[in-house]
Amino acid sequence: MTLLLRSENITKNYTNHCALDNVSIEVSEQSIYGLLGPNGAGKTTLIRIINQIISPDQGHLFFRDQALNPAHVHKIGYLPEERGLYKKMKVGEQAIYLAQLKGLKRQQARKLLKGWFDKFDLLPWWDKKVEELSKGMQQKVQFIITVLHQPELLIFDEPFSGFDPINVNLLKQEILRLRNEGATIIFSTHNMGSVEELCDHIALIDKSKKILDGNVRQVKKDHATHIFQLEMEGLKKPLENILDKPFEIIKTWKHNGHTMARVKVNAPATSNDLVKKVLDHSHLVAFSELTPTMNDIFIKNVTGKYPMETHDANHRINPEELPLEQ
Amino acid sequence: MSKTGIIIKREYASRVRKRSFIVMTILGPLLLAALFVAPAIIAQISEEDYQVAIVDDSGLFYDRFKDANNVRFTHLPVGIDFALEQMKENRFDAVLHIPETAFQAPSTLRLFSEKAANLNAKLYIENVLKHEFESLKMSAAGIDKEVLRAIETPISIHAVRILDDGLEQADYPEVTMGLGLVSGILIYIFIFLFGSQVLRGVLEEKSSRIVEIIVSSVKPFQLMAGKIIGIGLVGLTQFLIWIILTFSIIGVTQAAFPELFRFTPDEQVYITSSQMLNPEDLKQQMETIQQFDTTAGRILEGLSAINFPVMILSFIFYFLGGYLLYSSLFAAIGAAVDNEADTQQFMLPVTIPLLFALIMGQMVINNPSGDMAFWLSMIPLTSPVIMMVRIPFGVPYFDLFLSAGLLILGFMFTTWLAAKIYRTGILMHGKKITYSVIWKWIKQ
């Protein structure tokens, strides 16, 4: 797979702190790349460097093996996290203006915009002032402006903040469609759950350093927790007396008369061994592995422990039940 | 079109379409034209006659009052009571009563009026009576009338400036002072008005966060330059429309009411040797000259002597220079702060030199070629205002070119400085900005 964008050892220092420390990423063509990390980790700095808004103190960037230069600006579409529009300017006029700054001709921009506005139900607003639009509609306009000039690389910084669930879905579909049509996409977000299912690749950034990157499936595989949750009925003797060495009991608690337990299975034992042991002493109602979310993986990489290993019994059982916001 | 060009076009178009711009564009020339036409109209209005009835019981003076300075005299050979009746019926504005004993006891003279007495008329009457009393007394003392006439010499000094090329030119200090002050104030207003538009524009882009979108397409410097140039062109457009409309209004007024604009005929050579002319002719000539010697007349005359093309070209240059100098600083402020309230602490040091120039302009006007005038018109921060104050008085080419050169260097420096602050500040949010923070940005 060819690389669209490559950064090599990017370092950026501000007067009082280091924003990026030796960060290298590789973004393959026609993939969705997630740049994940908490607020203030350095994601936006990296994105601004890719957009040539600021320049790195050290390191190099390559766009298709060419050193990144101002000519590449037209090949990149950028939706910043903090985004706005001229409030007093008419929507259509403003969209044309911003498209012109991306190198489109006026007539061409108008034609493309009309198509997009139609698709997003914005056509009736063409001649309205931006301040008359709802926040969601403004976000749609900004999205259109970002993708209008058909850039090879799209960079979305916290794209879903401010959208209602219906529009989030609309946007996700558009983004997947753009990827399928050949675009490469970089997502940057602190809300790791929101893009997990979209990303092919991820890089975790914390305190200006990249702490992990790779293919999403591989990362998840590498980060199997080996922690299993059991729900048992009529347990005859304490679990401590049933499970020995390779099994590590993290937590047990009562739930609706059932015994709940979270157990870590250390090699060479397997989940099958755990089930066999428990079956002899109780009626097993439910059994599942706790798969880590990207958020869990992040926490593990920062603190060395998964949240389910440290949190109390009320910690969620099913990753799908995770609220989107941390 | 280059990207800076696209930005300039937006900044320009979005502003010239605003209602406030259109209103200012129409109001401005009306005000300016009023400045020019007003003296003529005032001259006309003051010609509305002030009617004075003369009741001369002594019979000595009633034919001595010539209608002049818009004061009309009518001799009423009636009693003072009847004359006062007439005044109450608004036939006259005032009644001058000269009692029989006036010559012996001048303090019995009375000028009656219903409203406050017209000062001009009172002064004129006093002047005539003093003159007549003196004549009478001199005649009584046996001095010949002809000799008396020859002694009379009205004095009015015409200031003449010797120009570099040796030509002489009539000088009208009141007019040049007025014009200097007006252009100084005008350039101050223009720089301030359009400079703060730059500040507000930058602040709007920063606080609405559209700048985050724009800087991914253009360099921060292009955005700043586009805004400054675009707004500068708006200022220039406004000024040019003002000038064209002002002169059109004046032209039309002049064509419609030519009698309003009677200027002194070309400078005549007169009074080379008063002994050569007989006293009667001399007096005649003096009166012709004095007829135009009213304040309004002098203003009209003085204005016609001003070199307007030079004034306008220098105004454009110093507006652009001063505007570029200050507006880049304003842009830097707009980029550094988060909201309008925070601008105050940074606005002060930028506006002080401009305000200082305006205040000093009033001193410079009293000595437009002094040391202070020279230095203040060299320092780029004050030169736009001070130079405009000086130019109507005539400025040596050396001063002009040196000042212009320094102004160009000055705005290149402030633009360079502003660009450094701008590119960092425009993307910085929620940070407490102090001078030391800005200093760090500059050093980066």
Interface residues (C-beta under 8 A of the other chain):
Chain A: T15 R48 N51 I53 I54 P70 V73 I76 Y78 L79 P80 E81 E82 R83 G84 L85 Y86 K87 K88 M89 Y97 L98 Q100 L101 K102 G103 Q142 I145
Chain B: M1 K3 I6 I7 R10 S14 E204 E205 S208 R209 I210 E212 I213 I214 V215 S216 S217 V218 K219 P220 L427 H429 K440 Q444
